[in-house]
Amino acid sequence: MQIYNLKDLRSQDVIFRLFQLLLEQFDKLLIIDLKGMEKVLDKRHIGLICDCTNPYYWDSLKQAVSYKVYSRVKRDCNRYIEEYGLNHTRLLIRDLLHKKFQEMMNCKEEFYQEAA
């Protein structure tokens, strides 16, 4: 990340790279709105989505199947979450992250120099 001391954090390039890293890590999170589960009619989809909320499911799946199968299950789970609109909270949080980042980047330079 090319951060060696606190002074390096004054660089906008570094801050943008840190924000990109934050978004990459956030995108790995699985956030599901369980309130919308009544929209899901297919019992297989309900089962998969419920399994996806259990971290032990992912650990056991990773050990039991190949990476290709694991990736397919993960992709299917994400597809069902999007298809049934169970990702509103996740999208809201991601949007709030973007807005807060923009707000912080648009603050006056003198404020963040004082903070550093």
C-alpha positions as CSV (number, residue, x, y, z in Angstrom):
1,M,0.0,0.0,0.0
2,Q,3.1,2.2,0.2
3,I,2.3,3.4,3.7
4,Y,5.4,3.7,5.8
5,N,4.5,6.4,8.3
6,L,1.6,8.7,9.2
7,K,2.6,11.3,6.8
8,D,1.9,8.9,3.9
9,L,-1.7,9.0,4.9
10,R,-1.9,12.6,3.6
11,S,-1.7,11.4,0.0
12,Q,-5.0,11.1,-1.8
13,D,-3.7,8.2,-3.8
14,V,-3.0,6.3,-0.6
15,I,-6.4,7.1,0.8
16,F,-8.1,6.0,-2.5
17,R,-6.2,2.7,-2.4
18,L,-7.2,2.2,1.3
19,F,-10.9,2.8,0.4
20,Q,-10.7,0.4,-2.5
21,L,-9.2,-2.2,-0.1
22,L,-12.1,-1.5,2.3
23,L,-14.7,-2.0,-0.5
24,E,-13.0,-5.3,-1.6
25,Q,-13.2,-6.6,2.0
26,F,-16.8,-5.4,2.4
27,D,-17.8,-7.1,-0.8
28,K,-16.7,-10.4,0.7
29,L,-19.2,-10.0,3.5
30,L,-22.5,-11.8,3.2
31,I,-25.3,-9.6,4.4
32,I,-28.8,-10.9,4.0
33,D,-32.2,-9.3,4.8
34,L,-34.0,-12.2,6.3
35,K,-37.3,-10.2,6.5
36,G,-37.8,-10.7,2.8
37,M,-37.6,-14.5,3.0
38,E,-41.3,-14.8,2.5
39,K,-40.7,-13.9,-1.2
40,V,-38.7,-17.0,-1.7
41,L,-41.0,-19.8,-2.8
42,D,-38.5,-22.5,-3.9
43,K,-37.6,-24.6,-0.8
44,R,-34.2,-25.4,-2.3
45,H,-33.4,-21.7,-2.5
46,I,-34.7,-21.1,1.1
47,G,-32.4,-23.9,2.3
48,L,-29.4,-22.6,0.5
49,I,-29.9,-19.0,1.7
50,C,-30.4,-20.2,5.3
51,D,-27.3,-22.4,5.1
52,C,-25.4,-19.4,3.8
53,T,-26.0,-17.5,7.0
54,N,-24.1,-20.1,9.0
55,P,-20.3,-19.6,9.0
56,Y,-19.9,-23.3,9.8
57,Y,-21.6,-24.2,6.6
58,W,-18.9,-22.4,4.6
59,D,-16.1,-24.0,6.6
60,S,-17.5,-27.5,6.1
61,L,-18.3,-26.9,2.4
62,K,-14.8,-25.6,1.8
63,Q,-13.3,-28.8,3.3
64,A,-15.8,-31.2,1.6
65,V,-15.8,-30.0,-2.1
66,S,-13.4,-28.6,-4.7
67,Y,-12.8,-24.9,-5.1
68,K,-14.9,-24.9,-8.3
69,V,-17.9,-26.4,-6.5
70,Y,-17.4,-24.0,-3.6
71,S,-17.3,-21.0,-6.0
72,R,-20.5,-22.2,-7.8
73,V,-22.4,-22.5,-4.5
74,K,-21.2,-19.1,-3.4
75,R,-22.2,-17.6,-6.8
76,D,-25.7,-19.3,-6.6
77,C,-26.2,-18.0,-3.1
78,N,-25.4,-14.4,-4.2
79,R,-27.6,-14.7,-7.2
80,Y,-30.6,-15.8,-5.2
81,I,-30.0,-13.0,-2.7
82,E,-30.0,-10.5,-5.5
83,E,-32.9,-12.2,-7.3
84,Y,-35.2,-12.1,-4.3
85,G,-34.1,-8.6,-3.2
86,L,-32.5,-9.8,0.1
87,N,-29.6,-7.4,-0.3
88,H,-31.1,-4.0,0.5
89,T,-29.2,-3.6,3.7
90,R,-25.9,-4.5,2.1
91,L,-26.5,-2.1,-0.8
92,L,-27.5,0.7,1.7
93,I,-24.3,0.2,3.8
94,R,-22.1,0.2,0.6
95,D,-23.8,3.4,-0.6
96,L,-23.3,5.0,2.9
97,L,-19.6,4.0,2.7
98,H,-19.3,5.8,-0.6
99,K,-21.1,8.9,0.6
100,K,-19.0,9.1,3.8
101,F,-15.8,8.7,1.8
102,Q,-16.8,11.5,-0.6
103,E,-17.8,13.7,2.4
104,M,-14.4,13.1,4.0
105,M,-12.5,13.7,0.8
106,N,-14.3,16.9,0.2
107,C,-13.6,18.4,3.6
108,K,-11.2,21.3,3.8
109,E,-7.6,20.4,3.7
110,E,-6.7,22.3,6.8
111,F,-9.0,20.0,8.9
112,Y,-7.4,16.8,7.9
113,Q,-3.9,18.2,8.2
114,E,-4.7,19.1,11.8
115,A,-6.0,15.6,12.5
116,A,-2.8,14.0,11.0
